[in-house]
Amino acid sequence: MRSDQDLAAEAAAGDEAAFETLVRRHQAAVRGLTRRLTGRPVEADDLAQSAFLTAWRKIGSYRGGAFKSWLCTIAYREFLQARRRHKPEVEFDESTHIIAFDLSAARMADRLDLDRALKQLPENQRICVVLCVAAGLSHSEASRATGWPLGTVKSYVNRGVAALRQHLAAEDVA
């Protein structure tokens, strides 16, 4: 199996198949990140697609390191740009229209509980928890992605995870 760095170098040289392999390898992580950042699946999928388009255009600027981290940073920046462009709209509960056929009822209930708990976190904590816990970035990588100091990211992650544990341990959560 070719490494992400090798595939990125081939993609930078114009090899679309190499980039397609990178997309297939990392699309679940990027889509998961954007879904948890936005809380709205349709918007999240659009952001993930924008992130991959931006990654394709900027693949020549990739300088090594964890490719997943580079992609997640792009996805986070796409999220920030979209948030700046769009004024808040009336939010509808889009989850009622989504049927995940591949998930058991118990797993779906757990996912909905986690999504609800994430939405209750302050935005800075939610962003750091999603980047570090859900997307698997290190604290340093999340610090670079957000532009926040390393200690701040660590603090937001710790507080966010503690708040999630407290919320998910509540009696009314399945």
C-alpha positions as a printed Julia matrix, in Angstrom:
174×3 Matrix{Float64}:
   0.0    0.0     0.0
   1.39   3.38   -1.01
   1.88   6.0     1.69
  -0.1    9.23    1.82
   3.09  11.18    1.13
   3.8    9.17   -2.03
   0.22   9.56   -3.23
   0.29  13.29   -2.5
   3.5   13.7    -4.5
   1.93  11.82   -7.42
  -1.24  13.94   -7.14
   0.86  17.11   -7.11
   2.37  15.91  -10.39
  -1.16  15.7   -11.81
  -2.09  12.08  -11.11
  -5.85  12.21  -10.45
  -5.99   8.52   -9.56
  -3.52   9.08   -6.72
  -5.66  11.9    -5.36
  -8.76   9.74   -5.71
  -7.05   7.13   -3.54
  -6.33   9.79   -0.92
  -9.96  10.91   -1.01
 -11.24   7.35   -0.54
  -8.76   6.8     2.28
  -9.69   9.94    4.22
 -13.24  10.85    3.23
 -14.84   9.23    6.29
 -12.65  11.23    8.66
 -13.26  14.52    6.83
 -17.01  13.94    6.54
 -17.19  12.95   10.21
 -15.32  16.09   11.18
 -17.56  18.41    9.17
 -20.73  16.66   10.36
 -19.77  17.12   13.96
 -18.69  20.73   13.43
 -21.92  21.74   11.72
 -24.45  19.32   13.15
 -26.19  19.38    9.76
 -25.42  16.47    7.42
 -26.2   18.21    4.13
 -24.08  21.26    4.93
 -21.34  19.01    6.28
 -21.18  16.97    3.08
 -20.93  20.18    1.05
 -18.08  21.36    3.29
 -16.29  18.03    2.96
 -16.55  18.25   -0.82
 -15.24  21.83   -0.74
 -12.35  20.7     1.44
 -11.36  18.02   -1.05
 -11.62  20.46   -3.96
  -9.41  22.9    -2.08
  -6.99  20.08   -1.26
  -6.8   19.17   -4.96
  -6.07  22.78   -5.91
  -3.45  23.13   -3.15
  -1.93  19.65   -3.21
   1.36  21.19   -4.31
   1.56  23.06   -0.99
   1.46  19.86    1.06
   4.9   19.58    2.68
   4.75  16.24    4.46
   3.56  15.31    7.88
   0.23  13.69    8.58
  -1.87  14.03    5.44
  -5.05  13.5     7.46
  -4.12  16.47    9.63
  -3.54  18.62    6.53
  -6.97  17.64    5.17
  -8.73  18.19    8.48
  -7.15  21.64    8.74
  -8.52  22.48    5.29
 -11.96  21.15    6.29
 -11.91  23.23    9.47
 -11.03  26.35    7.49
 -13.84  25.61    5.02
 -16.18  25.4     8.03
 -15.0   28.8     9.28
 -15.4   30.39    5.84
 -18.9   28.97    5.43
 -19.88  30.24    8.86
 -18.67  33.73    7.96
 -20.52  33.71    4.61
 -23.88  32.58    5.91
 -25.95  34.32    8.46
 -27.61  32.0    10.95
 -30.81  30.55    9.59
 -33.7   28.93   11.33
 -32.46  25.45   12.14
 -34.61  22.46   11.45
 -33.97  19.06   12.9
 -32.68  17.39    9.76
 -31.91  14.17   11.61
 -35.57  13.16   11.37
 -35.13  12.77    7.62
 -32.02  10.63    7.81
 -32.25   6.88    7.95
 -28.99   5.05    8.46
 -29.65   1.55    7.19
 -26.26   0.27    8.22
 -26.67   1.15   11.88
 -28.54  -0.78   14.53
 -31.18   1.12   16.49
 -28.91   1.13   19.56
 -25.94   2.53   17.64
 -28.17   5.17   16.03
 -29.51   6.21   19.47
 -25.93   6.47   20.78
 -24.91   8.58   17.78
 -27.89  10.91   18.27
 -27.07  11.24   21.98
 -23.48  12.12   21.14
 -24.54  14.62   18.48
 -26.93  16.28   20.95
 -24.23  16.37   23.62
 -21.72  17.91   21.19
 -24.21  20.63   20.25
 -24.47  21.61   23.92
 -20.76  22.29   24.25
 -19.44  25.82   23.8
 -18.19  26.16   20.23
 -14.49  26.34   21.12
 -14.72  23.12   23.14
 -16.79  21.37   20.45
 -14.26  22.28   17.78
 -11.31  21.01   19.81
 -13.08  17.8    20.86
 -14.09  17.09   17.27
 -10.6   17.78   15.92
  -8.73  15.82   18.6
 -11.11  13.04   19.6
 -13.32  12.47   16.56
 -10.84  13.3    13.8
  -7.83  11.97   15.71
  -5.59  15.01   15.39
  -2.96  15.56   18.04
  -3.25  18.6    20.28
  -0.39  20.2    18.34
  -2.1   19.56   15.0
  -5.38  21.0    16.32
  -3.47  24.0    17.63
  -2.0   24.62   14.17
  -5.41  24.11   12.51
  -7.25  26.54   14.78
  -4.46  29.0    15.42
  -5.1   28.7    19.16
  -2.24  28.14   21.66
  -1.47  24.51   22.49
  -2.43  24.91   26.15
  -5.77  26.42   25.15
  -6.53  23.49   22.86
  -5.64  21.01   25.61
  -7.87  22.86   28.06
 -10.81  22.96   25.64
 -10.44  19.25   24.9
 -10.29  18.33   28.6
 -13.27  20.51   29.5
 -15.26  19.34   26.49
 -14.63  15.65   27.13
 -15.55  16.1    30.81
 -18.79  17.86   29.83
 -19.6   15.1    27.32
 -19.02  12.42   29.94
 -21.28  14.24   32.37
 -24.02  14.72   29.79
 -23.87  11.16   28.49
 -23.91   9.73   32.03
 -27.17  11.57   32.81
 -30.16   9.35   33.48
 -32.19  10.66   30.54
 -29.56   9.68   27.97
 -29.72   6.21   26.51
